[in-house]
């Protein structure tokens, strides 16, 4: 549900594309698109030198019957990131 924290799991993506800008203060990823089978996510992220990550994604899960699209916020300090639904 909204606000629930997810702290486990991993996904091996079939395809990943992103436009990256690197400065001494941060790494910014725009036009991020990740695909893994019937899972697709798109959005943006920023990462600071202290390994702090903030990301906003639009996640789409599709089955042969229906699809579900949710806004998801991914944040935390690498390698411990949390994903929360931001409806």
Buried (B, 14 or more C-beta within 10 A) or exposed (E): EEEEEEEEEEEEBEEEEBEEEEEEEEBBBEEBBBBEEEBBBBBBBBBEEEEEBBBBBEBBBEEEEEEEEBBBBBBBEEEEBBBBBEE
